[in-house]
Amino acid sequence: MALEFSDSNFEQEVLNSDTPVLVDFWAEWCGPCRMIGPIVEEIATEYTGKAKIGKMNIDMNPGTPMKYGVRSIPTLLVFSNGEVVDKIVGAVPKTSITDKIDNQLA
């Protein structure tokens, strides 16, 4: 199951993570976000123990999306060693997301 990231736990869970992290920035009212939500959940299950996969509701956590320049959703950022190493904007196929994570695991 995907983790729930927030402005308050972002540094601990994402920036200080020992493994790559995928953050899905989303909102309840966003149609494309609802389309990729189940895909993100599947990826979270498949990558258990290899990478952290989580979601951040931008309406409830405005600080972090602003800091990382998230202007449209869904935006998925891949972090490694506390840095953004990849970005996906919009609803994309599952393989487009897993390829980005796999690049950080190689």
Secondary structure in CASP SS format (residue, H / E / C, confidence):
PFRMAT SS
TARGET T0000
AUTHOR 0000-0000-0000
METHOD secondary structure of the structure
MODEL  1
M C 1.00
A C 1.00
L E 1.00
E E 1.00
F C 1.00
S C 1.00
D C 1.00
S C 1.00
N C 1.00
F H 1.00
E H 1.00
Q H 1.00
E H 1.00
V H 1.00
L H 1.00
N C 1.00
S C 1.00
D C 1.00
T C 1.00
P C 1.00
V E 1.00
L E 1.00
V E 1.00
D E 1.00
F E 1.00
W E 1.00
A C 1.00
E C 1.00
W C 1.00
C C 1.00
G H 1.00
P H 1.00
C H 1.00
R H 1.00
M H 1.00
I H 1.00
G H 1.00
P H 1.00
I H 1.00
V H 1.00
E H 1.00
E H 1.00
I H 1.00
A H 1.00
T H 1.00
E H 1.00
Y C 1.00
T C 1.00
G C 1.00
K C 1.00
A C 1.00
K E 1.00
I E 1.00
G E 1.00
K E 1.00
M E 1.00
N E 1.00
I C 1.00
D C 1.00
M C 1.00
N C 1.00
P C 1.00
G H 1.00
T H 1.00
P H 1.00
M H 1.00
K H 1.00
Y C 1.00
G C 1.00
V C 1.00
R C 1.00
S C 1.00
I C 1.00
P C 1.00
T E 1.00
L E 1.00
L E 1.00
V E 1.00
F E 1.00
S E 1.00
N C 1.00
G C 1.00
E E 1.00
V E 1.00
V E 1.00
D E 1.00
K E 1.00
I E 1.00
V E 1.00
G C 1.00
A C 1.00
V C 1.00
P C 1.00
K H 1.00
T H 1.00
S H 1.00
I H 1.00
T H 1.00
D H 1.00
K H 1.00
I H 1.00
D H 1.00
N H 1.00
Q H 1.00
L H 1.00
A C 1.00
END
